Amino acid sequence: MVMVDTVNLDFLGRNLADIQRDQAQLRSDVMQVRQLILLVTEKIGRLERNSHEMTDDLTLMLKSELSGTLANLEDRIEALIDRRITTVEEKIDQVLDRL
C-alpha cells in the first residue's frame, strides 16, 4: 500500500501566512536592533565628549591647585629668607658696633 501525501491550498496558505507573520516580526526586531545600536552609538559619543571635557576640567583644576600651593610655598620661602637676611644683617651691625 502506497501512501500519498496530499497538500491542499488551505495548508499552503496557512504556512505562507505563518512565514509572512514571522518575517514581519523579524523585520520589526531588526528595526528595533538598529534603533538601539544608533542610541548606543550616540551615548558612546556623548560619553567620549564628556570624558574629554572632564579631563580638561580636571587638568585645569589640578594646575590651579598646584599653582596656588607653589605660590604659597614661594611666599613662605621668601619670608624665611628675608627673616634670615634680617638676622644676619643685625648680627653684622652688632659686630660693626663693637668695632
C-alpha positions in Angstrom: 0.0 0.0 0.0 1.4 3.3 -1.1 0.7 6.4 1.0 0.2 9.6 -1.0 0.6 12.8 0.9 -1.8 15.3 -0.4 -1.3 19.0 0.2 -4.2 21.3 -0.3 -4.1 25.1 -0.9 -5.5 25.8 2.6 -2.5 24.1 4.2 -0.1 26.0 2.0 -1.9 29.3 2.6 -1.7 28.8 6.4 2.0 28.0 6.2 2.6 31.0 4.0 0.7 33.3 6.4 2.8 31.9 9.3 6.0 32.6 7.4 4.9 36.1 6.5 4.0 36.8 10.1 7.4 35.5 11.3 9.1 37.6 8.6 7.2 40.7 9.7 8.2 40.1 13.3 11.9 39.6 12.3 11.8 42.9 10.3 10.4 44.6 13.4 13.1 43.1 15.5 15.8 44.2 13.1 14.5 47.7 13.1 14.5 47.8 16.9 18.0 46.5 17.0 19.1 49.2 14.5 17.5 51.9 16.6 19.1 50.5 19.8 22.5 50.5 18.0 22.0 54.1 17.0 21.1 55.1 20.6 24.1 53.2 22.0 26.4 54.9 19.4 25.0 58.4 20.4 25.5 57.6 24.1 29.1 56.5 23.5 29.8 59.7 21.6 28.4 61.8 24.4 30.4 59.8 27.0 33.6 60.4 24.9 32.9 64.1 24.7 32.1 64.3 28.4 35.2 62.5 29.3 37.3 64.9 27.2 35.6 67.8 28.9 36.1 66.3 32.3 39.7 65.7 31.6 40.2 69.3 30.5 38.4 70.5 33.7 40.4 68.2 35.9 43.6 69.4 34.3 42.7 73.0 34.8 41.7 72.3 38.5 45.0 70.5 39.2 47.1 73.2 37.6 45.2 75.9 39.6 45.6 74.0 42.8 49.3 73.4 42.2 49.9 77.0 41.2 48.3 78.2 44.4 50.2 75.7 46.5 53.5 76.6 44.8 52.8 80.4 45.2 52.2 79.9 48.9 55.3 77.8 49.3 57.3 80.5 47.4 55.9 83.2 49.7 56.9 81.2 52.8 60.4 80.6 51.5 60.8 84.3 50.6 59.6 85.3 54.1 62.0 82.8 55.7 65.0 84.1 53.6 64.0 87.7 54.5 64.0 86.8 58.2 67.3 85.1 58.0 68.8 88.0 56.0 67.5 90.4 58.6 69.0 88.3 61.4 72.4 88.2 59.6 72.3 92.0 59.0 71.5 92.6 62.7 74.5 90.4 63.7 76.7 92.2 61.3 75.5 95.6 62.7 76.2 94.3 66.2 79.7 93.2 65.2 80.4 96.6 63.5 79.1 98.5 66.5 81.6 96.6 68.7 84.5 97.6 66.4 
